[in-house]
């Protein structure tokens, strides 16, 4: 189940950024996730929230964020195993990854500066917007469009997220969800904290979401599309946000190290 930990973090972050309201003592919603990834098929997810607690789960796995305990749990229902990580540990890992990325980017900028203009332009194009011309870091911007359409029975308005002027993501939001805005401040604080747990433009993404009004019914970001198919006010028991009794605790795997190891193995096989 270890390979699910960081994928679960990203999917859960996307789910939280996809919901802008909380109702009463809890909210429950169902979503379909599709992605342009070889190893990720269409997923049916369920999510639940109550103040300071968030859970996202599918048939075989779940990710639980406990803001009250500063803990993240990743659960494998098939193997009856779970791993946990504190917010501080996750944030430290994100900072380390960010530092390593900055070092790599600095070296890349140096290499780009030494390339002929034509080759440099080709390399910058291949990087897909990671850097502006001249080597500046990518920036996100959000704008509301006048385009509307109905999704999952809700009339939605389109928001466009751009990275250095190029399309990065799309959100379709509605203001027709009953009791919209209840507990919104609590949830905003929660989602901003979650955004800090990832290096996937976490801070910029949190700032971008502040500009969006309404309940996002459909979100497309980085090749992943999440569509809310059902949402309802529901009083969710606190026990739903605990690890099931009798599950074995295992060590979470470092996603970055896993990917590096997988690449090295692939390179060795090609040789």
Secondary structure, DSSP 8 states (H G I E B T S, - for coil): -TTHHHHHHHHHHHHHHT-----TT-EEEEEEEEESBTTB--EEEEEEEETTEEEEE-SSEEEEEETTTTEEEEEETTTTEEEEEEHHHHHHHHHHHHHHHHHHHHHHHHHHHTS-HHHHHHHHHHTTTSB-TTS-B--EEEEEEEEEEEETTEEEEEEEEEETTEEEEEEEEES-STTTTTTHHHHHHHHHHHHTT-SSSHHHHHHHHTT--SEEEEEEETTEEEEEEEEEE----GGGGS--TT-EE-----HHHHHHHHHHHHHHHH-
